[in-house]
Amino acid sequence: MSYETEEPKVEIMQEVAIAVENKNMKQAVALYEDLFGFKFNLEWTLPNENIHVKAAKLGRTQLQIIESTSPEGVVAKFIQSRGEGLNHIAFKVANLQQMVAKLKKKGVKLIPEEPVAILPGTPISRGSYIFIHPKSAHGVLIELIESES
């Protein structure tokens, strides 16, 4: 996918992800459904990242509850060091490749260094993503997503 003629820009806030311990997924979903009436009717697993996701749509933004499927997963490590809570926010962007180049010129640390293709089985049909390291964003992990959906 390419938006080469388009300037790189943030289009919308795509998602807000809250990390919970595995035993707390059901409880966290029930809490947000009870408190705010959200419906967590989206669910998928990202095997390559050891993450299980349940999500509720709020307009064009997803509220995601995420848990690790492995003690070695990035979410498990996040919880070990920081505890449960806000894991990351994600922005849908136009022209991710140019955005990455712009951020690298500004010295922003990216994880990984190049965008990763989105695998089938998620609500996003096709696209790619990359993360801005929290050290480059005042302690906030930021995901940048370019997608068709």
Protein Blocks (a to p, Z undefined) as FASTA:
>chain_A
ZZklpccddfbdfbdcddddfklmmmmmmmmmmmnopacfbccddfknopacddddehja
ccdddddfbfkbmklmmmmmnopadfbdcdddehkllmmmmmmmnopacddfbdcdddeh
iabfbdcdddddfklngoiacdddddfZZ
